[in-house]
Amino acid sequence: MHRGELSVEQATAMLIEHTAFEHANAQAEVFRYTYTPTYQLSYLLGKVLLLQLRSDEQHRLGSGFSLKRFHDTLMNNGSLPISFHRRLLAADAAGNSGDPANG
């Protein structure tokens, strides 16, 4: 839509087809996307970065990787940039209680 390749009507129809949204909900989403065009992209970027962090941790820790510990560390430390989470995970794996100042 933002590149001029889809009209509002076409984008609404695409959402209905691919998400099974009702017409009114699909249209509301399309209008929301036009008001905040980069907002939804930030969710995708966050997902990609988190998945990469998880993959990096799996490779770094091998059989010592724990998905529960990974998620617990992320949740316990709140909304931080990925680079901070990366440091906290490394500190946690080194046995520093998740405090990078101790490492």
NORBEL-V30185 format. One line per field, one symbol per residue. psi: psi as a letter, one per 20 degrees, with the letter a starting at -180 (. if undefined). Layout:
psi: ???
This chain:
psi: gijjiqrggghghggggiikqqgggggggghhhhhmhighhhgggggggghggggghgggiciipohghggggghhianqqhhghgghgggghikkkjoihi.
